[in-house]
Amino acid sequence: MSSRKRKTPGKSSSKKNHHLPLRKALKETLEKLEKKDRNKFFTEPVSKEEVPSYYEVIPNPMDFGTMKKKLKDAKYKSWEDFEIDFNLIVDNCLHFNPPGTIWYRAALRLRKESRKVMEEGKKETEPEA
């Protein structure tokens, strides 16, 4: 009799082989990115009432709330689609706000802290067929 353990079919003993479906990986990544937004600057669209000039300067506004809705509506078909919208959040903020302002610094910090979160999310995603 062998002392080796039998592997159950369909189960992997290695965490390395555990991958999430794209939508679930994007949802988890978005939740982690939102936590990096300490001041909640990027949670909702910029208010047209409070900052009317924003929409004159920024043609494609984006925020985490809009990304959540797009995720819920299955609009993201790839990591690239997801990253384009995330980068819009950061790039729009950097374009609209002067360097040195609290919003500008928050966008720089979010971009820097997002790199590791995005890479981890991609590694956990099921390979595309």
N, C-alpha and C positions, 0 to 999 in steps of 0.2 A: 504494500500500500504506500502511495506517495504522500509526502508531507506537504506538498504544494496545495494551496487553496484554489478552488475552482472560481472562476470569474462568472458572475451572473451575466447572461446575454443582455446587451443594451445598457449595462451599467459600466461606468468607468471608475477605476480606483484612483485615477489621477485628476486633480483639479484642473490641470493644464488643458484637458479636453472639454471642459465645461464652457459652453458658449451660450449667450443669450440671443433671442431673436432681435432683429434690428430695432423694432419699435420699443421693446422693453429696455434695451441698452440705451436708446436715446432718451427715454423717460427718466431712467436713473441718472444719466449724465446731466440732463436738464435740471433735475432736483439738486444735484451737487453744485452745478454752476450758480443756481439761484442762491445757495448758501454762501457763495463767495461774494455776493452783492450785499455787503454788510449794511449799507445805508438804504437798501431797497430803492435805489435810483432807477433801476432798469426793470422793475416789476410790471409796470403798466405803461401804456402809451403816454407820451408827453402831452400835457393838457393844452388844448388849443386856446382855452381861456387864459391860462396863466402864462403861456409862452407862444403867442400867435405867430411870431416870426419864425419859429422852428420849422413850420411846414412850408415856408417860403424858401428856406435854405436846404432842407432835407427832403429829397423827393421820395425816398423809400424808408419810412420810419419802421423800427422794429423794437420789440421788447419781449421780456420773458412770458408775459401773459399771452401775447400773440403767438409765440412759439408753442406754448402749451395747447392753444386752440388748434394750431396746425398739426401738432402731434396727435391730438385727439381725433381730428378729422382725417388722419392718415395721409397727410400732404407730403411728409418726408419719405422719399423713396431711397435715400442714400445718406451716408455720413456727409457727403459733399453738400447736399441740400441743407442739412442741419447746420453745418459750419458756415455756410453763406449767410444764413440768418443771424447766427451768433455774431459773426464778424460785423454785420450791419449795426448791431447794437453798439459795439465798441467804436467802430469807425464813424458812425453818425455822431456819437458823443464827442469824439476827438475833433471832428470837423466843426461842430457847432460851438463848443465851449473853448474859451481861451486857455492856453497852457497855464498851469499853476492853480487853476480853480479846483475846488473840491470834486466837481463832476469829471473834469479832465483826469485828475489823479486817480479817481475811482475806476475810470475806464482803463487806464494803463494797468492798474493793479489787477482788474478783472481779466484782462487779456493775458497777463503774465501767469496768473494762477490757473487759468483755464487750460493751458497747454497740457499739463499733467493729467487733468481730469479727462480731457478729450482722448489722449493716448490710451489711458486705462480703459475707457469706454470702448474704443475701437478694438482693443485686444480681447475684450470680453464678448464681442459680437460674433455670431455665427458667420462663417465664411459664406459668401454669396455663391449660389449654384451656377 
